[in-house]
């Protein structure tokens, strides 16, 4: 026996809620994937900015 009721016997409100949760979960996973890919670039940019400030301060 499944934990989730069959789609055919679900009410329209339950179907809409299920679809909304699924779309929200996909958007959240996509956002996490994008942020995970950008973190190394952000670290490089911050280190580059610090190096630039340190080099311009010294001269």
SVG drawing of the C-alpha trace seen along z (x, -y; Angstrom):
<svg xmlns="http://www.w3.org/2000/svg" viewBox="-12 -54 67 56">
<polyline fill="none" stroke="black" stroke-width="0.4" points="0.0,0.0 1.4,-3.4 1.8,-6.3 0.5,-8.7 -3.2,-8.3 -3.8,-7.6 -4.0,-10.6 -7.5,-9.7 -9.1,-9.8 -7.4,-13.0 -9.4,-16.2 -8.6,-19.1 -7.2,-21.1 -4.9,-18.2 -3.7,-17.8 -3.0,-21.6 -1.1,-21.5 0.9,-18.5 1.8,-20.2 2.8,-23.4 5.0,-21.6 6.7,-19.6 7.4,-22.8 8.7,-24.6 11.0,-21.7 12.4,-21.7 12.9,-25.4 14.7,-25.1 17.0,-22.3 17.8,-24.4 18.6,-27.4 20.9,-25.3 22.6,-23.9 23.3,-27.4 24.5,-28.7 26.8,-25.7 28.3,-26.3 28.8,-30.0 30.5,-29.7 34.0,-29.1 33.7,-32.1 32.6,-34.3 35.6,-33.2 38.0,-33.9 36.4,-37.3 36.7,-38.2 40.3,-37.1 41.1,-39.0 39.5,-42.1 41.5,-41.8 44.7,-41.2 44.0,-44.3 43.4,-46.5 46.5,-45.2 48.6,-45.8 47.3,-49.3 47.7,-50.2 51.4,-49.2 52.4,-51.3"/>
</svg>
